[in-house]
Amino acid sequence: MSVVLDHLVVVARTLAQGVQWCEATLGVTPGPGGRHPLMGTHNRLLNISAPGFERAYLEIIAIDPQAEPPTRARWFGMDSPALQAAVAHAPQLVHWVGRSDMLDMHRWGLVAGGLNAGEPVAASRDTPAGRLQWRMLLRDDGQLLNGGALPTLIEWTGPHPTDTMPDAGLQLLQLTVRGLPAKAAEVLRPRGVELAAGEAPTLQVRLHTPRGEVLLTSAQDMP
C-alpha cells in the first residue's frame, strides 16, 4: 500500500525554455510529451528510472499558448503569480507526484488526517503509442500543500508513460522531501523517498546524468 515516486515536476515559462534548461543542466534533450486539454498545459518527458525508482520520469511542463483557457485552476500551482514570476527567469523544480494503486484509500486516509489533497479527477492524453489515462487527486484551487512536500497522487488506468520511453542516460539517485506531515507519511508510507526535517528546500533530487551527478532543489519561496 506504499506510494512510490511516479514523476518529478519542473515548471517552465515555455517548453522551449524548458528544453534549453534541460540541455544546459542535464546534458540531454527531453523526449516528446503531449498536450493536456483539461489543464491547458503541455509537456516534455525524460526517463529517470533506476533501481528503487522503477517507472519514474521527469516532466517539464508549461502553459500551452495554443490551448483554450481551462475551466479550473491548473495543477501544480501553475496559476500562482509567484511561480509564474519565478519561471520567467528559469524553470523550477516544484513538486513530486506519487503513484498509488489505491487512490481512494489513500485519499480517505489523508482526509482523516485533516489533509485536503483534492478530489479524484480523470484525465488523458493521446500519444503515438496510444492513449494514456489516469486519475489524479487535484484541489479546486490548484495549490500544493506543505510547499509541495505532500505529493499529488496519481493512479494510472492503463499503460504507463515509461513503457515506451527510451533510456535518456539519466538515473534518479535520491529524492529527499522535507516538510511532509507525519500523518501523511503514516498514510502514504512513501517507498524509496528520504524524509528529512527542516523546511527548505522542500525537494532535493540527485541525478546521474551525462554531465555527472546533478543536484536539483526546489525554490524556498514556491507556493
Salt bridges, closest charged atoms under 4 A:
ASP6 OD2 - HIS7 ND1 2.73
ASP6 OD1 - ARG99 NH1 2.76
ASP6 OD1 - HIS160 NE2 2.74
GLU59 OE1 - HIS7 NE2 3.34
ASP64 OD2 - ARG35 NE 2.72
ASP64 OD1 - HIS42 ND1 3.88
ASP79 OD1 - ARG74 NH1 2.73
ASP104 OD2 - ARG135 NH2 3.16
GLU119 OE2 - ARG107 NH2 2.84
ASP126 OD1 - ARG131 NE 2.72
ASP141 OD2 - ARG139 NH2 2.89
GLU155 OE1 - ARG135 NH2 2.86
ASP163 OD1 - ARG55 NH2 3.05
GLU186 OE2 - LYS183 NZ 3.77
GLU213 OE2 - ARG206 NH1 2.91
